[in-house]
Amino acid sequence: MAYEKKPGDVSLFETEKMGRESAPDHQGYFIAHRDIKAGEKIAIALWAGRQNSARSFGGKVSDSPKPQPSQPKQPTDLFGNPVSIEKDGKGGR
């Protein structure tokens, strides 16, 4: 049974230049796992030497983790206890 390509798969193969030095060293493709916007950075991971071919690479395309919105931290004392800050700038409990 032949390998079936899945969304997110990456394949990269060494090019046989056959005397053409301007030919690329490697060529390949990836199967998009979602719509991709122009200029968007896409993370990929590659592993060398797929079965029966030491001159190829295979891998995965994935979404970069999105930064979580940071919430303002509540001030704490030296022991990690929450400290409230009043309008006059003086701390209290």
Long-range contacts (C-beta under 8 A, 24 or more apart in sequence): 5-31, 6-31, 7-31, 7-32, 7-33, 7-34, 8-33, 8-60, 8-61, 8-62, 9-58, 9-59, 9-60, 9-61, 10-44, 10-45, 10-46, 10-57, 10-58, 10-59, 10-60, 10-61, 11-56, 11-57, 11-58, 12-46, 12-56, 12-57, 12-58, 12-59, 13-53, 13-55, 13-56, 13-57, 14-55, 14-56, 26-57, 28-57, 30-61, 31-61, 32-61, 33-61, 33-62, 34-63
